[in-house]
Amino acid sequence: MKYALASLFLLAATATADEWRTPQADNLVYLELEQGPVVLELAPFMAPQHVKQFKALVKEGYYDGLDFYRVVEGFVAQAGDVSETRTSEHKQNLQAEFTRPISQDSDFSLVQAPDLFAEQTGYLKGFAAARDLQDKQEWLVHCPGMLAMARSTDADSGSTDFYIVIGQAPRHLDRNMSVFGRVLWGMPLIQSLPRGNPEVDMGVIAKDQPKGKIVRARIASDVPAEQRLALQVQEQDAPAMQARLKRGRDMDNAFFHFKGNGNLDICYYPTKVRLTPEG
Amino acid sequence: MKYALASLFLLAATATADEWRTPQADNLVYLELEQGPVVLELAPFMAPQHVKQFKALVKEGYYDGLDFYRVVEGFVAQAGDVSETRTSEHKQNLQAEFTRPISQDSDFSLVQAPDLFAEQTGYLKGFAAARDLQDKQEWLVHCPGMLAMARSTDADSGSTDFYIVIGQAPRHLDRNMSVFGRVLWGMPLIQSLPRGNPEVDMGVIAKDQPKGKIVRARIASDVPAEQRLALQVQEQDAPAMQARLKRGRDMDNAFFHFKGNGNLDICYYPTKVRLTPEG
């Protein structure tokens, strides 16, 4: 093939085994769609009550058979009970968990300062994150693949329905929504979901139109071991990850004739996920 | 439905008829995939030689039956002749058209200054664009849906194979690639294309694996009128468009508890496209 478009995140780097962590099975959720599995990693360090309730809902089968009922091209795919008929003891309105105070034991790893929308961006436990040093707050950023709870106007009104970002980062939602995880595996399935018309009913798909269905949702620890994907996440401080960021800043590859200004968009650099070589 | 996630670009605005333009049929290309049509608007004002050659290739049927052979989740979908066996008199290496000099008759409409990667961002004829006032250059930005020519390391080596951005804007490619159009219609089909493995052969899909096919490509003026989509693009200076940008800056909707910093990401605000109400 003659024409190859260089991608900064495709340039190979040799990674040693300890640069990758295996997420805990009780912190992963498998959304089984008709087309295959989507695996979510949860972020209890940022939104503990959202994670707790989401896991309880998953465990009781609340999401089984529900649809991605609102899918807006370039924005979000939202799932849950559009009919609002399904009941659950775990369907409680949650207090907002938009941000958390910066503390000494934060593992924040800086990537960019300033960012267009935040004083700093970087990673927290492998998730794209941002910080405001004046307000002494940090939060997870609405990058593609990020998982957050939908809500009504009241900040403390999220409970069951969630969305996944499928387009250019909607950064105005940062610090406005409780982000509680991200997709580790299966984004192409989310990107393939039937869309609604954004100009009609906020993109909610009409009753008689096809929708993507959650056949079943399970905590990974409830999935038989042989059915689990052996996923690993590259550590944010891994030398290979830091080298990738450096290549992005320097752009010293001959492919690039214009060398940029050294700035990085945190949402272009999700930490990598792989199936373990032995998995 | 109780839980509605407010989207800045969904908030309704009344638009008058003259806020929308109908793109010229000889400046649109229909990529007919097995799943339906994808419509591209070309940008001859930025990359005239790329547009000229692309249209000549389309007209002679060069792309008919070729595949999206390299599709990397969160990055690009690239199409063309992976086998490099197809010949054409129009398969010429093109001189780079990465930027153009800022001139007095530019219709650049400012949105954001400074942007994270450019001195200014805004629109040129409805396409996301950026400017460097020092270098006196302007260019089209690699937002989702943007169309550009693939190339090898040599800046002047693009000829036939093209890519469409399908993920968070790869802004390091700005000023490095000849962007010559964008998708007006059919992005969900592009987002549904079979992916390659980014860790293997730069994401080129293995020979025996399923790929999305271009059944036929045609200039819209060669498509029978009754088969054309009656597409319109909202003018970049339309009051409704400017009001949408203002809502993004002000975030004065009660849904937003954190009001942002007034900055806008040009790639989150593509100019709107619609099927004409009477179409």
Interface residues (C-beta under 8 A of the other chain):
Chain A: M1 K2 Y3 A4 L5 A6 S7 L8 F9 L10 R70 V72 E73 G74 F75 V76 Q78 G80 V82 E84 A96 F98 Q112 D115 L116 F117 C143 P144 G145 A150 R151 S152 T153 A155 S157 G158 S159 T160 D161 Y163 I166 G167 Q168 A169 P170 R171 H172 L173 D174 R175 N176 M177 M187 P188 Q191 S192 P194 R195 P198 E199 M202 G203 V204 G248 M251 A254 F255 F256 H257 F258 G260 N261 N263 D265 C267 Y268 P270 R274
Chain B: M1 K2 Y3 A4 L5 A6 S7 L8 F9 L10 R70 V72 E73 G74 F75 V76 Q78 G80 V82 E84 A96 F98 Q112 D115 L116 F117 C143 P144 G145 A150 R151 S152 T153 A155 S157 G158 S159 T160 D161 Y163 I166 G167 Q168 A169 P170 R171 H172 L173 D174 R175 N176 M177 M187 P188 Q191 S192 R195 P198 E199 M202 G203 V204 G248 M251 A254 F255 F256 H257 F258 G260 N261 N263 D265 C267 Y268 P270 R274
